[in-house]
Structure formats: C-alpha cells, structure tokens
Amino acid sequence: MASSFLLKDVRIFTGEEVLESGCVLVKDGIIRYVGEKELLHTNVSDIISAPGATVMPGLIDAHIHANKGFVAALEQSMRFGVTTVLDMHNEAKHVASLKKVARERRDVADFKTSCYGATIDQGWPAQVVLRSDKSEETVAAVASWPKLTNNGDIEDFVRQNIEDGADYIKLMHESGKGIGHNVAHPTLSLQAAVVKAAHEHNLLAVAHATTLEDTITVLEAGVDGLTHTFCDEPITANLIDKYKTNNAFCIPTLTIIGSLTGEGQQIATSFANDDRVVGLLGENERQNLRDCLSMTLPSAKVEYAYESVRQLKAAGIDILCGSDATPPALGTAWGISLHHELYLLVHKAGLTPQEALRAATSLNAKRFGLHDRGLIAEGRKADLLLVDGNPLENIGDTLNLRGVWRDGHKL
C-alpha cells in the first residue's frame, strides 16, 4: 500500500498558484486535500510540519535520454526531485526494461518515452553518436534504428513504436548547418506524413531542430512542439507565426545550447561545484557538467537562444522545461540539469520563478497529456518535492532538497 501522510504549515505551489501556508493530505499515494484550512481529523499517523519550506509537484523533465537503458537515469533524476522524465529517443529493448523498473519501483522517476525517433539512414543522431562511441553495442543500436524512406514506411513505424511503448512520437530534423556539417535529413513531405500518422493515433508529434531554418521547416510539417530552440541566428516574426499556427510549445534546453556554443560552461561549473550537489553526484557526473560540447559554428550565440525564449514567451507560446541530459551530452547530468535549466529560464530568458516552476510541473503535464500529475490537487498522484526556502522568490532554492515522494512513497 502506498504511503499516507499529512504535510502542514508549509508554503504550497500547486503547479499553478501559491498558498502561503496550508496543508496537503495524502492517502494511499493520492492527494486527498490541499488548502489553507487546518485538518484536525485525518486518520494518518505521519504528520510533517514544515514552516519556512515549500512543497510543489514533483518536477517533470521534458527532455532526457536514458541511453543504453541506464536505470541511473531514473535513480539520479529522482534524487533531484524529478519524479517523471520524458525520454526522447531510445531502443525498444531499453524502453521495455526502463518502463518495467518505473512500474515496479517508487524510488525512481517515472519513465515516458518516444521510443525510436523517426530517423533516416545517415541522419541525426547517428553521425554524432558514432563519432563519439564506436563500441560494438552502440554500432548495433544505431543499426536497429528506423530508416524511413517514404510514406509507406511511416504507418508501420508509428504502429510499432506504439506497440513498443511510445507515449508520443519524436521527429529528427537536423541539417547540421549550425555545427558546420552536412547531415542527411528527411524531406518536408516525409516529416508531414510522420506528424499525420502520429495524430491519427492520438499521439503528440515533437521534433528535434537546432537552427532557425530547420525549426521553421519542421513546424511547417505540423509538429506540436520543439524539443530545442536554436542558436544560429536571431529569431524572426515568421518563426513566431509558425509556432502560433500550430499552437506549438518549445522545450528550449538552454543548458545544452550553452554547452554547444561553449558559453554556458561557467554556469554549469557552478552547479557542479555547489555543495548541495556534491553529495548527490559522483565525480564523473560532476566533471561531465563542467565540460562543454563546443561544436557550433563561431557565429552561433547562446544569446540567440535566450532571446528566442523571451520573444516566444511574449507571444504567448508555451515554454516547457527540459534538460536534454545524458552522459554523452557534455555539460549535463540527469536531475541536476533540470535545476540548471530552471536557473537559465529565470536569469537569462525572462521567466519569473513561478512561470519557470509551472514550466517544469503543470505545463509539462498538460502539454504531454499527463493528467494524473503535475499539480497538487485532489485526485492527483502524490508526486511531490519539498524544499527549504522559497523558490518562488529565489529559483535556486529548488536545490534545498528536503523530501521527494513518488506516488506517496518518500525517497
């Protein structure tokens, strides 16, 4: 049976609004009450009084890669208060094993995934993956990826992904122009067919693109969201209009873009060296945070990415919070990189702390159809994060970790 407890005398961020002092009642892993009224008769023995602390929904990382099926992706995320991760390309055998772990354990983050991305022969991300890892295991994994060539392949691809556990469909639209390489990428008609097939199966279609031109093209294919913003040139009114036409969202992954350009190293290093992080990450993971990919053209600027988020937000486009964390992505580490992303959204991209926290909780849940989580509300899963301090004023307080629960079970 799941845990039951009462959390009281605590500031509550519900995922949408703030209650300066109230209580949250959890019974059998489900939130049964949230409000300012004091509950006197709860029939629970575990009562936690937390004055000066803030409880919020468990964080949702809208972009990770649990490469090679590493369970550490789920364990490490959970340690940092990330109770759900959205994986953005993975082999079917790893999807099956990670979903099984997430079902059977409550001390790890829940796992949602696109399963295989809609890849083509010699397309993204095969080139970049094989450039850094030519092991027999990785070569075999890349060989198993889809190699879509025409519309006839697409229905089978989507159906198989659904059978293998996909929760949404991921497109890859990377020309390589932003990194000075020529990468094979799908035609607009092929991408549009993937989106159409996903929608016919009532699945979201999200897309990788990291240049302005590629982003415009894949939006023209009809995608529901982008899993990155871009840094090769300034945002344009045309791009904003494309987002509006689709009612698309953006997961900017500013953390990885700072690594791509090399400009984010100082901030990433500050997170790696934070005393609150040292005990939760090994030295290898902390060193990964300090390193950078530094693989864009010299003309690329992380400021273009920051400004794109400012303008998209001002235009009413939903900004979601995701990190793109995975060990091969220098400058990232599971769990901690979502806190890094929250910092960048607030201090570089113009979101308020409350808007950034909403982007990592209720908005991620809403846009990905995760209607059982993302809010502290009656009937929702008791996926909760308790921190000392007030991250609604100082976003850095999200790292003052005091308690993490998934389905009412405390880590």
WOPECOR-V25616 format. One record per residue. N is the residue number from 1. RES is the residue in one small letter. PSI is psi as a letter, one per 40 degrees, with the letter a starting at -180 (NA if undefined). BURIAL is I if it has 24 or more other C-alpha atoms within 12 Angstrom, else O. D_FIRST is the distance of its C-alpha to the first C-alpha in Angstrom with 1 decimal. Layout:
n=N res=RES psi=PSI burial=BURIAL d_first=D_FIRST
n=N res=RES psi=PSI burial=BURIAL d_first=D_FIRST
This chain:
n=1 res=m psi=i burial=O d_first=0.0
n=2 res=a psi=i burial=O d_first=3.8
n=3 res=s psi=i burial=I d_first=6.6
n=4 res=s psi=h burial=I d_first=9.0
n=5 res=f psi=i burial=I d_first=12.6
n=6 res=l psi=h burial=I d_first=16.2
n=7 res=l psi=h burial=I d_first=18.7
n=8 res=k psi=i burial=I d_first=22.2
n=9 res=d psi=f burial=I d_first=25.9
n=10 res=v psi=i burial=I d_first=25.5
n=11 res=r psi=h burial=I d_first=27.4
n=12 res=i psi=h burial=I d_first=25.5
n=13 res=f psi=h burial=I d_first=26.5
n=14 res=t psi=e burial=I d_first=24.7
n=15 res=g psi=e burial=I d_first=26.1
n=16 res=e psi=d burial=I d_first=29.1
n=17 res=e psi=i burial=I d_first=30.1
n=18 res=v psi=h burial=I d_first=30.1
n=19 res=l psi=h burial=I d_first=29.2
n=20 res=e psi=d burial=O d_first=31.0
n=21 res=s psi=h burial=I d_first=28.8
n=22 res=g psi=a burial=I d_first=25.7
n=23 res=c psi=i burial=I d_first=22.0
n=24 res=v psi=h burial=I d_first=18.8
n=25 res=l psi=h burial=I d_first=15.9
n=26 res=v psi=h burial=I d_first=12.4
n=27 res=k psi=h burial=I d_first=9.7
n=28 res=d psi=f burial=O d_first=6.3
n=29 res=g psi=e burial=I d_first=8.2
n=30 res=i psi=h burial=I d_first=11.3
n=31 res=i psi=h burial=I d_first=14.5
n=32 res=r psi=e burial=I d_first=15.6
n=33 res=y psi=i burial=I d_first=18.8
n=34 res=v psi=h burial=I d_first=21.3
n=35 res=g psi=a burial=I d_first=24.7
n=36 res=e psi=e burial=O d_first=27.4
n=37 res=k psi=h burial=O d_first=26.9
n=38 res=e psi=h burial=O d_first=25.6
n=39 res=l psi=h burial=O d_first=22.7
n=40 res=l psi=d burial=O d_first=23.4
n=41 res=h psi=g burial=O d_first=20.9
n=42 res=t psi=e burial=O d_first=17.3
n=43 res=n psi=f burial=O d_first=15.4
n=44 res=v psi=i burial=O d_first=13.6
n=45 res=s psi=d burial=O d_first=14.8
n=46 res=d psi=h burial=O d_first=14.6
n=47 res=i psi=h burial=O d_first=17.7
n=48 res=i psi=h burial=I d_first=19.5
n=49 res=s psi=h burial=O d_first=23.1
n=50 res=a psi=f burial=I d_first=24.7
n=51 res=p psi=h burial=O d_first=28.3
n=52 res=g psi=e burial=O d_first=30.2
n=53 res=a psi=i burial=I d_first=27.2
n=54 res=t psi=h burial=I d_first=26.2
n=55 res=v psi=i burial=I d_first=22.8
n=56 res=m psi=i burial=I d_first=23.0
n=57 res=p psi=i burial=I d_first=21.0
n=58 res=g psi=h burial=I d_first=20.1
n=59 res=l psi=i burial=I d_first=23.3
n=60 res=i psi=h burial=I d_first=24.1
n=61 res=d psi=h burial=I d_first=26.9
n=62 res=a psi=e burial=I d_first=28.8
n=63 res=h psi=h burial=I d_first=30.8
n=64 res=i psi=i burial=I d_first=30.0
n=65 res=h psi=h burial=I d_first=31.0
n=66 res=a psi=g burial=I d_first=28.7
n=67 res=n psi=i burial=I d_first=31.8
n=68 res=k psi=e burial=I d_first=31.8
n=69 res=g psi=f burial=I d_first=28.1
n=70 res=f psi=h burial=I d_first=27.5
n=71 res=v psi=d burial=I d_first=23.8
n=72 res=a psi=d burial=I d_first=25.2
n=73 res=a psi=d burial=I d_first=25.6
n=74 res=l psi=d burial=I d_first=21.8
n=75 res=e psi=d burial=I d_first=21.3
n=76 res=q psi=d burial=I d_first=24.3
n=77 res=s psi=d burial=I d_first=23.6
n=78 res=m psi=d burial=I d_first=20.3
n=79 res=r psi=d burial=I d_first=22.1
n=80 res=f psi=e burial=I d_first=24.3
n=81 res=g psi=e burial=I d_first=21.8
n=82 res=v psi=h burial=I d_first=22.2
n=83 res=t psi=e burial=I d_first=18.9
n=84 res=t psi=h burial=I d_first=20.6
n=85 res=v psi=i burial=I d_first=23.8
n=86 res=l psi=h burial=I d_first=26.3
n=87 res=d psi=i burial=I d_first=28.2
n=88 res=m psi=f burial=I d_first=31.8
n=89 res=h psi=h burial=I d_first=33.2
n=90 res=n psi=i burial=I d_first=31.8
n=91 res=e psi=i burial=I d_first=32.6
n=92 res=a psi=d burial=I d_first=30.6
n=93 res=k psi=d burial=O d_first=29.6
n=94 res=h psi=d burial=I d_first=28.0
n=95 res=v psi=d burial=I d_first=26.3
n=96 res=a psi=d burial=I d_first=24.6
n=97 res=s psi=d burial=I d_first=23.5
n=98 res=l psi=d burial=I d_first=22.3
n=99 res=k psi=d burial=I d_first=20.3
n=100 res=k psi=d burial=O d_first=18.7
n=101 res=v psi=d burial=I d_first=17.8
n=102 res=a psi=d burial=I d_first=16.4
n=103 res=r psi=d burial=O d_first=14.2
n=104 res=e psi=e burial=O d_first=12.9
n=105 res=r psi=i burial=I d_first=12.8
n=106 res=r psi=e burial=I d_first=11.7
n=107 res=d psi=e burial=I d_first=14.6
n=108 res=v psi=i burial=I d_first=17.1
n=109 res=a psi=i burial=I d_first=18.5
n=110 res=d psi=i burial=I d_first=17.9
n=111 res=f psi=h burial=I d_first=21.1
n=112 res=k psi=i burial=I d_first=23.4
n=113 res=t psi=i burial=I d_first=26.9
n=114 res=s psi=e burial=I d_first=30.4
n=115 res=c psi=b burial=I d_first=30.6
n=116 res=y psi=h burial=I d_first=34.3
n=117 res=g psi=i burial=I d_first=36.6
n=118 res=a psi=g burial=I d_first=39.6
n=119 res=t psi=i burial=I d_first=41.9
n=120 res=i psi=i burial=I d_first=45.6
n=121 res=d psi=h burial=O d_first=47.7
n=122 res=q psi=e burial=I d_first=48.7
n=123 res=g psi=a burial=I d_first=46.7
n=124 res=w psi=h burial=I d_first=44.2
n=125 res=p psi=f burial=I d_first=42.3
n=126 res=a psi=d burial=I d_first=43.9
n=127 res=q psi=d burial=I d_first=46.9
n=128 res=v psi=d burial=I d_first=45.1
n=129 res=v psi=d burial=I d_first=42.4
n=130 res=l psi=d burial=O d_first=45.1
n=131 res=r psi=d burial=O d_first=47.3
n=132 res=s psi=e burial=O d_first=44.9
n=133 res=d psi=h burial=O d_first=43.3
n=134 res=k psi=f burial=O d_first=45.4
n=135 res=s psi=i burial=O d_first=43.2
n=136 res=e psi=d burial=O d_first=43.1
n=137 res=e psi=d burial=O d_first=39.4
n=138 res=t psi=d burial=I d_first=40.0
n=139 res=v psi=d burial=O d_first=43.1
n=140 res=a psi=d burial=O d_first=41.3
n=141 res=a psi=d burial=I d_first=38.4
n=142 res=v psi=d burial=I d_first=41.0
n=143 res=a psi=d burial=O d_first=42.9
n=144 res=s psi=e burial=O d_first=39.8
n=145 res=w psi=i burial=I d_first=39.7
n=146 res=p psi=i burial=I d_first=41.0
n=147 res=k psi=g burial=I d_first=44.7
n=148 res=l psi=h burial=I d_first=45.2
n=149 res=t psi=d burial=I d_first=48.9
n=150 res=n psi=i burial=I d_first=49.3
n=151 res=n psi=d burial=I d_first=47.6
n=152 res=g psi=d burial=O d_first=47.3
n=153 res=d psi=d burial=O d_first=44.7
n=154 res=i psi=d burial=I d_first=42.4
n=155 res=e psi=d burial=I d_first=40.9
n=156 res=d psi=d burial=O d_first=40.0
n=157 res=f psi=d burial=I d_first=38.6
n=158 res=v psi=d burial=I d_first=36.3
n=159 res=r psi=d burial=I d_first=35.2
n=160 res=q psi=d burial=I d_first=34.4
n=161 res=n psi=d burial=I d_first=32.5
n=162 res=i psi=d burial=I d_first=30.3
n=163 res=e psi=d burial=O d_first=29.8
n=164 res=d psi=e burial=I d_first=28.9
n=165 res=g psi=e burial=I d_first=26.2
n=166 res=a psi=h burial=I d_first=28.2
n=167 res=d psi=e burial=I d_first=26.8
n=168 res=y psi=i burial=I d_first=30.4
n=169 res=i psi=h burial=I d_first=33.8
n=170 res=k psi=h burial=I d_first=35.6
n=171 res=l psi=i burial=I d_first=39.4
n=172 res=m psi=h burial=I d_first=41.5
n=173 res=h psi=g burial=I d_first=44.8
n=174 res=e psi=h burial=I d_first=46.3
n=175 res=s psi=e burial=I d_first=50.1
n=176 res=g psi=e burial=I d_first=50.3
n=177 res=k psi=d burial=I d_first=52.9
n=178 res=g psi=e burial=I d_first=51.1
n=179 res=i psi=e burial=I d_first=51.0
n=180 res=g psi=f burial=O d_first=54.5
n=181 res=h psi=i burial=O d_first=53.6
n=182 res=n psi=h burial=O d_first=54.2
n=183 res=v psi=h burial=I d_first=50.9
n=184 res=a psi=h burial=I d_first=50.9
n=185 res=h psi=i burial=I d_first=48.9
n=186 res=p psi=i burial=I d_first=48.3
n=187 res=t psi=i burial=I d_first=50.7
n=188 res=l psi=d burial=I d_first=49.9
n=189 res=s psi=d burial=O d_first=50.0
n=190 res=l psi=d burial=I d_first=47.5
n=191 res=q psi=d burial=I d_first=45.1
n=192 res=a psi=d burial=I d_first=45.6
n=193 res=a psi=d burial=I d_first=44.9
n=194 res=v psi=d burial=I d_first=41.5
n=195 res=v psi=d burial=I d_first=40.6
n=196 res=k psi=d burial=I d_first=41.7
n=197 res=a psi=d burial=I d_first=39.8
n=198 res=a psi=d burial=I d_first=36.6
n=199 res=h psi=d burial=O d_first=37.1
n=200 res=e psi=d burial=O d_first=37.9
n=201 res=h psi=e burial=I d_first=34.4
n=202 res=n psi=f burial=O d_first=32.9
n=203 res=l psi=i burial=I d_first=32.1
n=204 res=l psi=i burial=I d_first=33.2
n=205 res=a psi=h burial=I d_first=36.0
n=206 res=v psi=i burial=I d_first=36.2
n=207 res=a psi=i burial=I d_first=38.9
n=208 res=h psi=h burial=I d_first=40.1
n=209 res=a psi=i burial=I d_first=43.5
n=210 res=t psi=e burial=I d_first=45.0
n=211 res=t psi=i burial=I d_first=48.5
n=212 res=l psi=d burial=I d_first=49.8
n=213 res=e psi=d burial=I d_first=51.5
n=214 res=d psi=d burial=I d_first=48.6
n=215 res=t psi=d burial=I d_first=46.3
n=216 res=i psi=d burial=I d_first=48.8
n=217 res=t psi=d burial=I d_first=49.2
n=218 res=v psi=d burial=I d_first=45.5
n=219 res=l psi=d burial=I d_first=45.1
n=220 res=e psi=d burial=I d_first=48.0
n=221 res=a psi=e burial=I d_first=46.0
n=222 res=g psi=e burial=I d_first=43.5
n=223 res=v psi=i burial=I d_first=40.4
n=224 res=d psi=e burial=I d_first=37.7
n=225 res=g psi=i burial=I d_first=37.3
n=226 res=l psi=h burial=I d_first=38.7
n=227 res=t psi=e burial=I d_first=36.6
n=228 res=h psi=i burial=I d_first=39.4
n=229 res=t psi=a burial=I d_first=42.3
n=230 res=f psi=i burial=I d_first=45.7
n=231 res=c psi=e burial=I d_first=48.1
n=232 res=d psi=d burial=I d_first=51.4
n=233 res=e psi=i burial=I d_first=53.1
n=234 res=p psi=i burial=I d_first=52.7
n=235 res=i psi=i burial=I d_first=50.7
n=236 res=t psi=i burial=O d_first=52.9
n=237 res=a psi=d burial=O d_first=52.9
n=238 res=n psi=d burial=O d_first=52.8
n=239 res=l psi=d burial=I d_first=49.4
n=240 res=i psi=d burial=I d_first=48.0
n=241 res=d psi=d burial=O d_first=49.4
n=242 res=k psi=d burial=I d_first=47.7
n=243 res=y psi=d burial=I d_first=44.3
n=244 res=k psi=d burial=I d_first=45.0
n=245 res=t psi=d burial=O d_first=46.1
n=246 res=n psi=e burial=I d_first=42.8
n=247 res=n psi=f burial=O d_first=40.7
n=248 res=a psi=i burial=I d_first=39.4
n=249 res=f psi=i burial=I d_first=37.2
n=250 res=c psi=h burial=I d_first=37.9
n=251 res=i psi=g burial=I d_first=35.7
n=252 res=p psi=d burial=I d_first=38.5
n=253 res=t psi=f burial=I d_first=37.1
n=254 res=l psi=d burial=I d_first=39.7
n=255 res=t psi=d burial=I d_first=38.4
n=256 res=i psi=d burial=I d_first=39.5
n=257 res=i psi=d burial=I d_first=42.7
n=258 res=g psi=d burial=I d_first=43.7
n=259 res=s psi=d burial=I d_first=43.3
n=260 res=l psi=d burial=I d_first=45.3
n=261 res=t psi=e burial=I d_first=48.2
n=262 res=g psi=e burial=I d_first=47.8
n=263 res=e psi=e burial=I d_first=48.0
n=264 res=g psi=e burial=I d_first=44.4
n=265 res=q psi=d burial=I d_first=44.6
n=266 res=q psi=d burial=O d_first=45.3
n=267 res=i psi=d burial=I d_first=42.2
n=268 res=a psi=d burial=I d_first=40.0
n=269 res=t psi=d burial=I d_first=41.4
n=270 res=s psi=d burial=I d_first=40.6
n=271 res=f psi=d burial=I d_first=36.9
n=272 res=a psi=d burial=I d_first=37.2
n=273 res=n psi=e burial=I d_first=38.8
n=274 res=d psi=h burial=O d_first=36.6
n=275 res=d psi=d burial=O d_first=35.5
n=276 res=r psi=e burial=O d_first=32.0
n=277 res=v psi=d burial=I d_first=31.8
n=278 res=v psi=d burial=O d_first=33.5
n=279 res=g psi=e burial=O d_first=30.6
n=280 res=l psi=e burial=I d_first=28.2
n=281 res=l psi=i burial=I d_first=30.6
n=282 res=g psi=i burial=O d_first=32.8
n=283 res=e psi=d burial=O d_first=36.6
n=284 res=n psi=d burial=O d_first=36.9
n=285 res=e psi=d burial=I d_first=34.5
n=286 res=r psi=d burial=I d_first=36.4
n=287 res=q psi=d burial=I d_first=39.7
n=288 res=n psi=d burial=I d_first=38.6
n=289 res=l psi=d burial=I d_first=38.0
n=290 res=r psi=d burial=I d_first=41.6
n=291 res=d psi=i burial=I d_first=43.2
n=292 res=c psi=i burial=I d_first=44.3
n=293 res=l psi=d burial=I d_first=45.0
n=294 res=s psi=g burial=I d_first=48.3
n=295 res=m psi=e burial=I d_first=49.2
n=296 res=t psi=i burial=I d_first=50.5
n=297 res=l psi=i burial=O d_first=54.1
n=298 res=p psi=d burial=O d_first=55.8
n=299 res=s psi=e burial=O d_first=56.1
n=300 res=a psi=i burial=I d_first=52.3
n=301 res=k psi=h burial=I d_first=51.0
n=302 res=v psi=d burial=I d_first=47.5
n=303 res=e psi=d burial=I d_first=49.0
n=304 res=y psi=d burial=I d_first=49.4
n=305 res=a psi=d burial=I d_first=45.6
n=306 res=y psi=d burial=I d_first=45.1
n=307 res=e psi=d burial=I d_first=47.7
n=308 res=s psi=d burial=I d_first=46.2
n=309 res=v psi=d burial=I d_first=42.9
n=310 res=r psi=d burial=I d_first=44.9
n=311 res=q psi=d burial=I d_first=46.9
n=312 res=l psi=d burial=I d_first=44.1
n=313 res=k psi=d burial=I d_first=42.1
n=314 res=a psi=d burial=O d_first=45.3
n=315 res=a psi=e burial=O d_first=45.7
n=316 res=g psi=e burial=O d_first=42.3
n=317 res=i psi=h burial=I d_first=40.7
n=318 res=d psi=h burial=I d_first=36.9
n=319 res=i psi=h burial=I d_first=36.4
n=320 res=l psi=i burial=I d_first=33.0
n=321 res=c psi=h burial=I d_first=31.8
n=322 res=g psi=i burial=I d_first=31.5
n=323 res=s psi=d burial=I d_first=32.9
n=324 res=d psi=f burial=I d_first=33.9
n=325 res=a psi=h burial=I d_first=32.6
n=326 res=t psi=i burial=I d_first=33.1
n=327 res=p psi=d burial=I d_first=35.0
n=328 res=p psi=e burial=I d_first=38.2
n=329 res=a psi=g burial=I d_first=38.4
n=330 res=l psi=i burial=I d_first=40.1
n=331 res=g psi=e burial=I d_first=39.3
n=332 res=t psi=i burial=I d_first=35.6
n=333 res=a psi=i burial=I d_first=32.4
n=334 res=w psi=h burial=I d_first=28.8
n=335 res=g psi=c burial=I d_first=27.1
n=336 res=i psi=d burial=I d_first=30.0
n=337 res=s psi=d burial=I d_first=32.2
n=338 res=l psi=d burial=I d_first=30.3
n=339 res=h psi=d burial=I d_first=31.2
n=340 res=h psi=d burial=I d_first=34.7
n=341 res=e psi=d burial=I d_first=34.7
n=342 res=l psi=d burial=I d_first=33.7
n=343 res=y psi=d burial=I d_first=36.6
n=344 res=l psi=d burial=I d_first=39.0
n=345 res=l psi=d burial=I d_first=38.1
n=346 res=v psi=d burial=I d_first=38.9
n=347 res=h psi=e burial=O d_first=41.8
n=348 res=k psi=d burial=I d_first=43.5
n=349 res=a psi=e burial=I d_first=42.6
n=350 res=g psi=e burial=I d_first=42.8
n=351 res=l psi=i burial=I d_first=39.3
n=352 res=t psi=i burial=I d_first=38.3
n=353 res=p psi=d burial=I d_first=35.2
n=354 res=q psi=d burial=I d_first=33.4
n=355 res=e psi=d burial=I d_first=34.6
n=356 res=a psi=d burial=I d_first=33.5
n=357 res=l psi=d burial=I d_first=30.0
n=358 res=r psi=d burial=I d_first=29.8
n=359 res=a psi=d burial=I d_first=31.0
n=360 res=a psi=e burial=I d_first=28.1
n=361 res=t psi=c burial=I d_first=25.4
n=362 res=s psi=d burial=I d_first=26.1
n=363 res=l psi=d burial=I d_first=29.2
n=364 res=n psi=d burial=I d_first=27.9
n=365 res=a psi=d burial=I d_first=25.0
n=366 res=k psi=d burial=I d_first=27.6
n=367 res=r psi=d burial=I d_first=30.1
n=368 res=f psi=e burial=I d_first=27.9
n=369 res=g psi=f burial=O d_first=26.2
n=370 res=l psi=g burial=I d_first=22.6
n=371 res=h psi=e burial=O d_first=22.1
n=372 res=d psi=e burial=I d_first=18.3
n=373 res=r psi=a burial=I d_first=18.9
n=374 res=g psi=e burial=I d_first=21.9
n=375 res=l psi=i burial=I d_first=22.0
n=376 res=i psi=g burial=I d_first=20.4
n=377 res=a psi=i burial=I d_first=20.5
n=378 res=e psi=h burial=O d_first=18.6
n=379 res=g psi=e burial=I d_first=16.5
n=380 res=r psi=i burial=I d_first=16.5
n=381 res=k psi=i burial=I d_first=13.8
n=382 res=a psi=g burial=I d_first=13.3
n=383 res=d psi=h burial=I d_first=15.4
n=384 res=l psi=i burial=I d_first=17.5
n=385 res=l psi=h burial=I d_first=20.4
n=386 res=l psi=h burial=I d_first=21.9
n=387 res=v psi=i burial=I d_first=25.5
n=388 res=d psi=i burial=I d_first=28.2
n=389 res=g psi=a burial=I d_first=31.2
n=390 res=n psi=g burial=I d_first=31.9
n=391 res=p psi=e burial=I d_first=31.8
n=392 res=l psi=e burial=I d_first=33.2
n=393 res=e psi=d burial=O d_first=36.4
n=394 res=n psi=h burial=O d_first=36.1
n=395 res=i psi=d burial=I d_first=34.2
n=396 res=g psi=e burial=I d_first=34.3
n=397 res=d psi=e burial=I d_first=31.8
n=398 res=t psi=e burial=I d_first=29.0
n=399 res=l psi=e burial=I d_first=29.4
n=400 res=n psi=g burial=I d_first=28.8
n=401 res=l psi=h burial=I d_first=25.2
n=402 res=r psi=d burial=I d_first=23.1
n=403 res=g psi=i burial=I d_first=19.5
n=404 res=v psi=h burial=I d_first=17.7
n=405 res=w psi=i burial=I d_first=14.2
n=406 res=r psi=h burial=I d_first=12.9
n=407 res=d psi=f burial=I d_first=10.2
n=408 res=g psi=e burial=I d_first=9.7
n=409 res=h psi=h burial=I d_first=9.5
n=410 res=k psi=h burial=I d_first=12.9
n=411 res=l psi=NA burial=I d_first=15.4
